[in-house]
């Protein structure tokens, strides 16, 4: 999920087109949805973030597309949440990866990592209505024109009409604050260290938590937009975060990737690797460890479901999704989803989880990736 292929942005955005349906296949999928069976459907190349819209009753899946002649263009797929049938395709003017939904405003924000831009989609019309440029290119040490940061995750702060985007850099990451009312960057906050990746919002206490490759958690005051605290997470490679307001705890997936371990050794001489493949539970105020729970290999994404008191974790290396009790972090269930389960979206009212599943090295080159629907 951290490594995104580089390619030129698409030249334009066509009108969305509804995909042809197959009545027999849709009927079969609907029957499986009612039976509680896990469904899975191959859809497009380069599937990344998913979001579920209760207002539109739809799942939106971001496809970065493929590379080379004949490859799929980047687009957002609008899916039927019961059958995973494609209801519409929204062409993107740049390669999309991350996404966040402002359901009350009928807006889907898609991050174009390699073009330092955010694409704004009207979910009522299935059209891109705006492209917001986050940064301009600068010359790097080799004299090449590059964007100063890459963008992986988007976090919505609806009451303050903002989106927070950690900007990744091996030297010094920064936090970009996008004003959703003006479609302009209000502020760029530096000082987040190498590879700031995950972020989670505590809206009630006006704070944002951001993780980085050094194993740190940084707390940002969202009123002043300043870093007010940083602490050692106790993890080796903290990636994605979730904030549990009921317990005032921060949930952190800690990867165990050998490549990142080698990268951190170069950044920190004398660094001693810690065990990865964990779900960390921290006191959000102090960073004190509450619990460390083993996961399967290569945890990537997590999603807290406070209504049903569950935590969902995708394990890229193991090819499964694990379900934990959110109070005790006891493992409740493991669901096989080979090859590489990636991102999560949740329909808490219908008690359904959606997972994007990426291909592996042994899958046919250019083959479409899939979305799984898991009813509970």
NUTORBA-285752 format. One record per atom (N, C-alpha, C): residue in three letters; x, z, y. Coordinates in steps of 0.001 Angstrom, whole numbers, plus 500000, padded with zeros to 6 digits. Atoms other than C-alpha are relative to their C-alpha. Layout:
# NUTORBA-285752
ALAXZY/...
***
This chain:
# NUTORBA-285752
UNK500816500000498802/UNK500000500000500000/UNK500855500000501255/UNK499122499993498832/UNK502944500590502366/UNK500666498652500219/UNK499294501263499879/UNK504527497209501618/UNK498988498880500152/UNK500945501066499720/UNK502555494387503213/UNK500764498708500235/UNK499290501272499871/UNK503610490764502923/UNK499824499438501396/UNK500034500609498679/UNK504470488895506153/UNK499552498560499884/UNK500443501393499964/UNK502723485651507012/UNK499445499705501372/UNK500534500390498691/UNK501496483703510037/UNK498519500318500067/UNK501412499712499801/UNK498124484642511516/UNK499189498716499905/UNK500879501160500041/UNK495194482322510953/UNK499670499551501410/UNK500172500570498663/UNK494444480018513850/UNK498667500368500618/UNK501306499771499379/UNK490758480729514295/UNK499057500710499070/UNK501026499275500764/UNK487602482388513085/UNK498760499136499890/UNK501194500802500202/UNK484803480358511548/UNK498777500893499953/UNK501239499248500125/UNK481192481400511437/UNK499897500571498599/UNK500151499438501340/UNK480318483719508534/UNK499093499134499151/UNK500831500784500901/UNK478858482031505500/UNK499541500861498851/UNK500532499243501124/UNK476618483521502880/UNK500454499353498708/UNK499537500541501273/UNK478021483149499376/UNK498805499722499109/UNK501113500297500887/UNK475781481512496795/UNK499824501089498964/UNK500286498951500957/UNK474110483982494489/UNK499675499442498628/UNK500368500359501349/UNK473506483885490766/UNK498983501016499537/UNK501093499067500257/UNK470167485407489898/UNK500213500786498713/UNK499797499315501280/UNK471048486184486283/UNK501095501042500091/UNK498897499052499855/UNK474381487817487159/UNK499606501180500863/UNK500436498914499118/UNK472822489818489988/UNK499042500940499287/UNK500939499164500752/UNK470057491036487684/UNK500750500888499015/UNK499183499217500933/UNK472642492136485111/UNK500737501120500720/UNK499287498992499222/UNK474660493933487778/UNK499067501101500462/UNK500978498996499556/UNK471540495675489071/UNK499634500938498856/UNK500320499172501161/UNK470728496876485574/UNK501126500971499690/UNK498856499117500228/UNK474251498263485162/UNK500045501103501047/UNK499998498994498939/UNK473952500049488508/UNK499005501110499695/UNK501015499000500321/UNK470776501768487352/UNK500390500835498789/UNK499643499292501230/UNK472325502731484008/UNK501125501006500199/UNK498887499091499757/UNK475245504578485601/UNK501317499481499494/UNK498778500602500526/UNK477831502200484140/UNK500928499593501149/UNK499017500452499012/UNK481053501498486052/UNK499982498478500041/UNK499983501448499814/UNK480900497967487482/UNK501312499590500664/UNK498784500514499371/UNK483808495808488527/UNK499862498495500170/UNK500174501420499716/UNK483904492395490169/UNK501224499456500715/UNK498895500689499340/UNK486785490057491029/UNK499455499225501193/UNK500595500531498779/UNK486320488897494607/UNK500924499119500830/UNK499150500739499063/UNK489315487736496668/UNK501441500466499867/UNK498595499621499981/UNK493064487791497091/UNK500243501082501048/UNK499536499032499012/UNK494723490714498844/UNK498952500980500491/UNK501009499013499574/UNK491933493305498844/UNK500676501313500389/UNK499441498724499536/UNK492731496444500827/UNK498877500994500290/UNK500928498915499678/UNK490411498818502702/UNK498536499620499765/UNK501440500108500165/UNK486742499349501911/UNK499306500977500938/UNK500836499063499269/UNK484019500907504048/UNK498564499816499534/UNK501421500075500346/UNK480390501730503274/UNK499168500275501233/UNK500903499848498864/UNK477690501293505916/UNK498620500406499511/UNK501353499554500340/UNK474563503381505390/UNK498971499275500863/UNK500927500658499073/UNK472973501725508416/UNK499691498572499567/UNK500186501382500446/UNK473501498199507064/UNK499748499901498494/UNK500090499976501461/UNK473310499248503389/UNK500898498921499411/UNK499039501014500433/UNK476446497244502685/UNK501375500624499837/UNK498584499668500134/UNK480023497603501513/UNK500794498872500641/UNK499133500987499379/UNK482655495853503625/UNK501393500124499378/UNK498685500028500648/UNK485884494826501856/UNK500906499059500773/UNK499049500810499230/UNK488924493573503796/UNK500943499289499040/UNK499067500819500783/UNK490877490726502203/UNK501042499418500935/UNK498924500564499188/UNK494269489856503663/UNK500254498537499663/UNK499784501373500434/UNK494134486548501814/UNK501298499852499231/UNK498776500262500741/UNK497016484898500037/UNK501042499320500859/UNK498903500654499303/UNK500181483029500942/UNK500279498647499349/UNK499661501314500516/UNK501230479434500585/UNK498828499043500011/UNK501020501042500012/UNK499301476207500145/UNK498864500358499044/UNK501169499758500828/UNK495782476633498845/UNK499601501450499862/UNK500317498573500098/UNK495751480411499300/UNK498736500324500788/UNK501197499552499285/UNK492633482245500404/UNK500353500433501417/UNK499808499453498653/UNK492327482914504154/UNK499560501455500045/UNK500402498604499831/UNK491891486460505418/UNK498540500064500436/UNK501431499884499700/UNK488295487640505648/UNK499518501408499663/UNK500711498802500415/UNK485905490545505358/UNK498806499561499169/UNK501134500288500864/UNK483437490413502494/UNK498929501060500188/UNK501145499087499954/UNK480009491945502952/UNK499363499986498613/UNK500439499908501388/UNK478882493180499527/UNK498695500767499877/UNK501181499237500389/UNK475579494283498061/UNK500491501282499326/UNK499451498754500558/UNK476222497990497305/UNK499542500300498576/UNK500491499759501361/UNK474210497864494056/UNK500600499043498995/UNK499549501019500943/UNK475510494640492524/UNK501402499479500280/UNK498711500516499532/UNK478746493893494447/UNK499974498491500246/UNK500122501412499659/UNK477406490403495101/UNK500412499786501450/UNK499572500315498641/UNK478921488756498191/UNK498811499494500791/UNK501114500385499134/UNK476270488593500908/UNK500449499125501163/UNK499461500792498893/UNK478502487119503622/UNK501508500087499988/UNK498558500013499796/UNK482097486173504361/UNK500273499862501489/UNK499674499992498578/UNK483494486966507803/UNK501468499612500140/UNK498629500474499853/UNK486585484878508553/UNK500699500754501116/UNK499223499231499031/UNK489343486698510424/UNK501054499113500664/UNK498988500791499297/UNK491668485222513082/UNK501425500482499770/UNK498687499461500350/UNK494578487309511737/UNK499843500728498673/UNK500080499352501305/UNK495448488939508434/UNK499558501458500136/UNK500536498651499934/UNK493395492111507945/UNK500436500848498826/UNK499597499058501050/UNK494394495195505976/UNK499162501285500082/UNK500723498744499863/UNK493093498568507214/UNK498658499794500687/UNK501315500101499364/UNK489564499261508455/UNK499399501374500220/UNK500803498801499786/UNK487329501930509918/UNK498669499556500589/UNK501350500373499609/UNK483578501812510531/UNK499420500991500992/UNK500823499204499086/UNK481631503084513541/UNK498562499557499749/UNK501305500463500462/UNK478238502823511864/UNK498933500108501083/UNK501017499800498966/UNK476221504183514784/UNK500057498919501073/UNK499832501051498992/UNK477614501445517040/UNK500006498595499388/UNK499998501291500696/UNK477415498659514424/UNK501319499243500206/UNK498691500605499800/UNK481139498026514720/UNK500934500358498837/UNK498953499834500987/UNK483770497508512020/UNK501310499588500642/UNK498686500260499409/UNK487383497718513215/UNK500992499730498868/UNK499062500419501039/UNK489950495869511106/UNK501396499913500602/UNK498632500013499509/UNK493663496419511565/UNK500780498831499430/UNK499114501078500419/UNK495970493414511464/UNK501428500507500104/UNK498710499329500042/UNK499191495094510431/UNK501131499150500558/UNK498849500828499648/UNK501541492164510910/UNK499868499344501370/UNK500207500591498680/UNK500017491015514214/UNK499742501047501083/UNK500173498902499045/UNK499723494437515902/UNK498705499847500785/UNK501284500235499343/UNK496048493824516613/UNK498888500704499235/UNK501219499488500617/UNK492593495234515918/UNK498902498972500221/UNK501082500972499950/UNK489732492867515112/UNK498674500756499953/UNK501260499270499877/UNK486252494066516127/UNK498867499117499478/UNK501082500754500636/UNK483295492951513994/UNK498665500663500291/UNK501376499545499847/UNK479603493260514833/UNK499354499936498618/UNK500535499967501360/UNK478043494378511535/UNK498552499548499917/UNK501367500532500022/UNK474577493197512573/UNK499986498480499927/UNK499918501463500001/UNK475702489574513015/UNK501091499462499086/UNK498870500397500863/UNK478758489538510713/UNK500949499041500722/UNK499099500845499229/UNK480938488059513450/UNK501081500836500677/UNK498932499393499210/UNK484276488915515016/UNK499655499792501473/UNK500389500100498591/UNK483462489705518633/UNK501164500239500948/UNK498886499694499096/UNK486857490768519956/UNK501282500193499192/UNK498679499687500537/UNK490567490896519213/UNK500758500804501042/UNK499283499114499087/UNK492513493760520782/UNK501473500010499603/UNK498564499979500255/UNK496282493373521045/UNK500543501390500315/UNK499508498636499831/UNK497979496743520558/UNK501382500050500627/UNK498611499971499535/UNK501591495855521330/UNK500501498572500181/UNK499335501291499826/UNK503826492990522427/UNK501346500038499297/UNK498752500077500745/UNK506954491782520670/UNK501196500397500866/UNK498740499635499355/UNK510403493122521512/UNK501135499490499119/UNK498848500414500784/UNK513892492166520385/UNK500567501178499213/UNK499393498943500808/UNK515274494175517483/UNK501521499903500061/UNK498541499950499960/UNK518929494921516743/UNK500635498663499618/UNK499478501304500406/UNK519356491489515177/UNK499634498903500992/UNK500384500965498992/UNK517913489801518265/UNK498722499242499691/UNK501249500664500365/UNK514657488802516553/UNK498828500617500767/UNK501204499533499333/UNK511297489040518296/UNK499052500600498961/UNK500869499307500958/UNK509222491616516414/UNK499115500990500746/UNK500821498922499441/UNK506426494065517072/UNK500694501334499754/UNK499272498735500158/UNK507783497589517617/UNK499459500883498882/UNK500605499168501033/UNK505367499109515114/UNK499080499165499116/UNK501014500531500895/UNK503301498198512092/UNK498847500984499935/UNK501187499133499959/UNK499781499574511667/UNK499301499973498653/UNK500514499870501351/UNK498365500859508418/UNK498600500612499962/UNK501258499272500088/UNK495485503286509023/UNK499333500120501363/UNK500795499816498797/UNK492686503560511585/UNK499107501229499794/UNK500827498795500070/UNK490931506883512306/UNK499049500000501194/UNK501013500042498945/UNK487672506915514284/UNK499728501389500558/UNK500440498802499286/UNK486927509585516891/UNK498815499562500851/UNK501175500568499348/UNK483383508510517775/UNK499578500744501268/UNK500421499304498782/UNK482520511309520261/UNK500872499681501211/UNK499087500311498896/UNK485582510446522358/UNK500234498498500172/UNK499903501462499910/UNK485168506674521844/UNK501451499530499855/UNK498607500344500252/UNK488631506304520351/UNK500225499641498544/UNK499436500200501325/UNK490500504993517361/UNK501482500355500082/UNK498594499622500070/UNK493852506539516432/UNK500680499167498918/UNK499253500835500934/UNK496430504290514780/UNK501461500431499981/UNK498565499742500113/UNK499797505606513566/UNK500751498672499939/UNK499165501196499993/UNK502367502932514393/UNK501269500269499239/UNK498868499726500881/UNK504980502765511637/UNK501287499387500525/UNK498661500478499707/UNK508676502446512362/UNK500975500852499204/UNK498994499219500713/UNK511752503480510399/UNK500789500889500954/UNK499243499211499030/UNK513287504830513605/UNK499133501073500651/UNK500887499014499374/UNK510477506482515548/UNK498595499439500072/UNK501392500421499991/UNK506810506021514799/UNK499297500547501240/UNK500776499588498830/UNK504185506401517521/UNK498523499969499655/UNK501452499998500167/UNK500472507086517790/UNK499380499177501116/UNK500710500839499041/UNK498387504385519480/UNK498555500502500104/UNK501347499507499750/UNK495126505509521071/UNK499198498860500617/UNK500812501128499555/UNK492571502710521358/UNK498665500494500530/UNK501286499669499386/UNK489602503130523709/UNK498979498969499519/UNK500969500945500548/UNK486597501596521940/UNK499003499519501043/UNK500909500432498929/UNK484593501400525166/UNK500612498870500814/UNK499331500999499168/UNK487180499388527121/UNK500786498979499191/UNK499181500856500881/UNK488953497778524133/UNK501431499874500514/UNK498622499964499502/UNK492294498799525623/UNK500713501211499424/UNK499201498867500453/UNK495128501060524508/UNK500156500979501144/UNK499917498971498951/UNK494836504274526535/UNK501391500611500081/UNK498713499313499999/UNK498137505758525449/UNK500746499716498708/UNK499133500066501177/UNK501071505396523067/UNK500844501267499998/UNK499322498706500081/UNK502415508778521959/UNK501197499869499056/UNK498823500128500863/UNK506034508672520623/UNK500319501315499293/UNK499461498756500559/UNK507931511196518527/UNK499531500366498616/UNK500557499671501313/UNK506427510904515026/UNK500976499786498848/UNK499001500136501046/UNK509648510178513145/UNK499810498745499175/UNK500060501207500815/UNK510151507573510408/UNK498721499900499182/UNK501165500335500817/UNK507121505961508795/UNK498875501024500066/UNK501230499223499887/UNK504167507905510140/UNK498892499209499316/UNK500925500766500845/UNK501487506936507647/UNK498571500513500073/UNK501363499501500091/UNK498429509102507003/UNK499562500735501246/UNK500559499265498869/UNK496119510630509580/UNK498611500502499631/UNK501322499422500233/UNK493051512872509508/UNK499579500757501249/UNK500530499424498763/UNK490812514139512319/UNK499210501271499736/UNK500846498811499897/UNK489433517606512973/UNK499332499920501361/UNK500664500262498716/UNK486947516603515674/UNK499542501288500678/UNK500526498767499421/UNK485505520098516148/UNK501061500783500752/UNK498915499254499366/UNK488905521551517061/UNK500947499089500784/UNK499254500948499161/UNK490173518465518893/UNK501452499868499558/UNK498633500178500488/UNK493190517834516679/UNK500036498916498930/UNK499736501065500951/UNK494615514999514658/UNK501265500354499234/UNK498837499738500855/UNK497010515452511727/UNK500606498668499562/UNK499290501231500364/UNK499653512797510998/UNK501173500364499089/UNK498886499759500922/UNK502131512638508098/UNK501117498994500256/UNK498886500954499910/UNK505593511022508019/UNK500895500090498767/UNK499148500113501175/UNK508323510089505531/UNK500912501203499801/UNK499154498815500126/UNK510317513253506255/UNK499265501173499371/UNK500775498935500622/UNK507569515265504582/UNK499318500905501003/UNK500573499169498950/UNK506250516580507893/UNK498520499675500239/UNK501338500180499434/UNK502747517077509232/UNK500093500335501480/UNK500006499781498559/UNK502378516707512990/UNK498562500139500475/UNK501331499769499454/UNK499370518044514887/UNK499959499538501447/UNK500186500527498652/UNK498159516206517991/UNK498758500612500610/UNK501157499546499241/UNK495875517800520581/UNK499323498745500558/UNK500653501242499579/UNK493320515018521123/UNK499445500077501417/UNK500389499912498585/UNK492467516364524587/UNK501169499606500901/UNK498822500311499191/UNK495985516173525993/UNK500784498812499449/UNK499265501064500695/UNK497218513544523488/UNK501495500305499979/UNK498625499569500153/UNK500399515503522906/UNK500188500644498628/UNK499664499303501236/UNK502142516703519754/UNK500176501477500306/UNK499946498569499709/UNK501599520450519685/UNK500587500817498852/UNK499454499255501141/UNK502905521380516229/UNK500516499010498966/UNK499533500763501160/UNK504936520028513335/UNK500524500984498969/UNK499519499104501054/UNK505632521659509996/UNK500293499198498737/UNK499645500588501283/UNK507090520875506604/UNK498797500141499060/UNK501169499967500882/UNK504276519931504234/UNK500322500605498639/UNK499616499585501346/UNK506277521025501204/UNK499987498845499021/UNK500050501177500847/UNK505774517526499862/UNK501201499099500237/UNK498876500919499898/UNK508289514773499298/UNK499623498744500779/UNK500447501246499371/UNK506323511707500403/UNK498521500078500333/UNK501416499900499663/UNK503033512756502002/UNK499479498674500552/UNK500549501289499591/UNK500853509690502430/UNK498655500199500701/UNK501323499874499373/UNK497099509922503022/UNK499553501455500082/UNK500462498645499713/UNK495353513006504398/UNK498467500026500097/UNK501406499720499720/UNK491855514476504490/UNK499916501429500521/UNK500200498652499471/UNK490701517469506528/UNK498693500554499469/UNK501172499307500523/UNK488278519930504894/UNK499599501061501013/UNK500413499085498935/UNK486426521628507737/UNK499420501300499450/UNK500603498791500570/UNK484643524091505430/UNK501047501064499694/UNK498946499053500371/UNK487929525680504322/UNK501156500014500992/UNK498895500181499052/UNK490137524649507274/UNK501295499712499248/UNK498850500383500801/UNK492471523052504773/UNK500280498506500149/UNK499567501388499959/UNK494451519845504829/UNK500351499570498578/UNK499745500553501327/UNK494471517750501649/UNK500972498838500154/UNK498903500965499844/UNK497585515624501151/UNK500362499419498644/UNK499451500591501226/UNK498542513113498465/UNK501497499810500192/UNK498537500065499967/UNK502264513310497713/UNK500455499012498935/UNK499554501040500923/UNK503670510136496166/UNK501276500416499273/UNK498747499773500714/UNK506548509982493738/UNK500773498712499844/UNK499386501319500092/UNK508020506581494558/UNK501524500077500121/UNK498535499952500006/UNK511697506128493702/UNK500589499275501208/UNK499480500762498860/UNK512185503537496463/UNK499960500828501281/UNK500087499162498810/UNK510979505964499119/UNK500984501159499934/UNK499006498935500159/UNK513190508684497698/UNK501378499508500443/UNK498709500565499607/UNK516223506410498122/UNK500058499769501508/UNK500038500200498557/UNK515118505546501663/UNK500171501294500769/UNK499886498722499308/UNK514832509191502598/UNK501411500575499876/UNK498619499542500149/UNK518305509931501217/UNK500890499397501086/UNK499227500662498949/UNK519691507412503724/UNK499706500590501368/UNK500382499422498713/UNK517779509007506568/UNK500506501424500165/UNK499642498582499964/UNK518701512583505667/UNK501137500294499017/UNK498888499644500883/UNK522182513130504221/UNK499843501432499483/UNK500162498677500598/UNK522051516051501812/UNK498582500305499556/UNK501400499810500396/UNK518318515614501221/UNK499864500147498482/UNK500255499770501411/UNK517175516972497861/UNK498550499650499680/UNK501377500432500299/UNK514116515181496408/UNK499158501123499411/UNK500977499073500567/UNK511027517212495605/UNK499100499224499031/UNK500886500721500926/UNK508597516400492796/UNK498805499414500744/UNK501174500632499409/UNK505871513950493790/UNK498832500040499040/UNK501185500086500860/UNK502628512910492084/UNK499199501302500039/UNK500715498735499813/UNK500730515828493560/UNK498906499851501049/UNK500965499774498938/UNK497711516788495585/UNK500328501359500602/UNK499650498763499313/UNK498786519379498152/UNK498816500505500807/UNK501028499357499193/UNK496366521825499733/UNK500703500965500945/UNK499282499229498987/UNK497648523329502995/UNK499036500686500952/UNK500697499388498869/UNK496397525783505580/UNK500220499083501204/UNK499873501000498936/UNK495671523376508432/UNK500640500567501259/UNK499437499386498796/UNK496759525863511115/UNK501505500200499884/UNK498607499578500159/UNK500094526956509688/UNK500830499087499106/UNK499288500807500977/UNK500975524450506982/UNK500361500746498736/UNK499693499210501191/UNK501257527256504435/UNK499335499384498773/UNK500516500579501237/UNK500817526039500859/UNK498907500886499414/UNK501092499314500680/UNK497510527023499293/UNK500030499684498513/UNK499985500413501400/UNK497816525004496108/UNK500723498665499872/UNK499399501278500340/UNK499769522173494506/UNK499473499597498632/UNK500664500431501226/UNK497948520179491833/UNK500606498679499543/UNK499435501232500537/UNK499504517551489583/UNK498937498915499934/UNK500852501165500174/UNK497974514081489729/UNK500656499084498987/UNK499363501039500794/UNK498605511039487624/UNK501030499281500874/UNK498885500643499311/UNK501412508673488636/UNK499558499170501212/UNK500171500857498831/UNK501510507190492131/UNK498712500189500775/UNK501219499828499213/UNK498636508778494090/UNK500110499300501353/UNK499995500768498756/UNK497666506681497105/UNK498926500493500959/UNK501108499661499098/UNK494239507309498618/UNK499249501217499484/UNK500890498917500400/UNK491957510326498614/UNK498783500006500904/UNK501233499903499234/UNK488424510948499761/UNK499305501309499658/UNK500717498743500176/UNK486707514287500260/UNK498500499737500057/UNK501458500082500042/UNK483028514498499314/UNK499458501423500077/UNK500444498605499880/UNK481873517843500743/UNK498596500235499456/UNK501378499847500477/UNK478240517214499762/UNK499952500325498516/UNK499972499776501443/UNK479095517132496062/UNK501225500805499565/UNK498825499148500232/UNK482247519285496369/UNK500997499348499047/UNK499037500747500797/UNK484595516648495009/UNK501103499429500883/UNK498913500757499386/UNK487937515052495880/UNK500317498849499054/UNK499659501181500790/UNK488604511518494672/UNK501413499553500371/UNK498620500441499777/UNK492208510295494262/UNK500253498739499184/UNK499577501188500741/UNK493402506793493361/UNK501474500142499639/UNK498616499935500484/UNK496578506700491286/UNK500456498583499663/UNK499579501390500127/UNK498242503334491721/UNK500841499769498747/UNK499122500185501141/UNK500919503805489081/UNK499286500183498674/UNK500695499697501249/UNK498651505280486406/UNK498815499085499758/UNK501142500890500164/UNK495821502828487061/UNK498707500740499759/UNK501253499274500172/UNK493076505422487343/UNK499571500700501284/UNK500548499162498933/UNK490872507462489661/UNK499726501373499407/UNK500254498638500461/UNK490821511233489290/UNK499009500682500937/UNK501015499265499254/UNK487972513487490372/UNK500303501486499858/UNK499690498575499975/UNK488780517075491398/UNK498872500781500658/UNK500898499069499306/UNK486594520029492337/UNK500647500351501336/UNK499398499787498686/UNK487119520469496094/UNK500242501475500314/UNK499784498573499752/UNK486975524285495902/UNK501212500521499243/UNK498916499497500846/UNK489386524936493035/UNK501071498959499723/UNK499118501128500303/UNK491054521494492791/UNK500200499822498488/UNK499994500212501442/UNK490319521574489058/UNK499649498550499698/UNK500282501377500385/UNK490409518146487436/UNK498696499946499200/UNK501302500122500642/UNK486871517124486449/UNK499868498750499138/UNK500210501273500701/UNK487181513520485326/UNK501111499021500370/UNK499052501079499751/UNK489605510605485013/UNK499357498686499581/UNK500654501286500238/UNK488332507022485256/UNK501059498905500021/UNK498998501067500083/UNK490563504154484095/UNK499544498798500821/UNK500268501193499197/UNK490739501279486604/UNK501295499198500156/UNK498766500765499872/UNK493792499179485790/UNK499732498688500760/UNK498596499617500076/UNK495879497693487245/UNK500328501063501062/UNK499588499091498936/UNK496338499373490658/UNK498818500370500912/UNK501052499552499072/UNK493349501248492181/UNK500610500415501325/UNK499358499875498694/UNK493927501440495908/UNK499165500815500985/UNK500760499353498921/UNK491339502280498581/UNK498632500463499518/UNK501265499381500376/UNK488098504246498509/UNK498973499906501115/UNK501126499859499086/UNK484684504142500136/UNK498922500771499258/UNK500956499087500637/UNK481844506574499496/UNK498616499858500609/UNK501406499864499616/UNK478070506440499619/UNK499554501360499470/UNK500275498630500438/UNK477456510185499515/UNK498519500216499687/UNK501426499801500232/UNK473655509885499636/UNK499585499511498614/UNK500322500531501332/UNK473458507714496507/UNK501012500453498958/UNK499011499449500917/UNK476498509440494967/UNK500738498886499253/UNK499303501156500558/UNK478451506211494461/UNK501346499843500703/UNK498657500219499481/UNK482191505598494891/UNK500379498533499791/UNK499521501386500084/UNK483703502160495611/UNK501524500022500089/UNK498542500003500083/UNK487332501368494787/UNK500504498557500019/UNK499323501297500089/UNK489496498340495588/UNK501119500119498963/UNK499019499981501094/UNK491736497431492644/UNK500910498790500156/UNK499035501052499770/UNK494905495432493206/UNK500647499528498697/UNK499347500569501173/UNK496673493163490751/UNK501415500541499840/UNK498638499602500283/UNK500000493917489103/UNK500881498785499730/UNK499031501069500225/UNK503086491892488272/UNK499626499113498820/UNK500351500772501183/UNK501637490765484946/UNK498722499191500174/UNK501209500779499748/UNK498434489386486468/UNK500371498611500498/UNK499710501362499532/UNK498254485643487213/UNK500221499967501511/UNK499689500098498583/UNK499811484786490556/UNK498843499371500757/UNK501082500529499189/UNK497152484289493229/UNK498616500322499483/UNK501313499668500554/UNK494357485725491064/UNK499252500933500939/UNK500766499099499134/UNK491520487460492939/UNK500083501443499540/UNK500030498566500300/UNK491545491238493141/UNK498536500469499991/UNK501370499587500291/UNK488499493368492463/UNK499574501271500729/UNK500619498768499517/UNK486146496072493672/UNK499207500618498861/UNK500749499283501030/UNK484740498713491321/UNK498952500888500647/UNK501083499121499561/UNK481487500612491731/UNK499826501083498935/UNK500059498877500954/UNK481396504094490137/UNK498857500929500417/UNK501088499056499720/UNK478055505989490083/UNK500288501351499343/UNK499801498660500555/UNK478115509751489504/UNK498655500690499746/
***
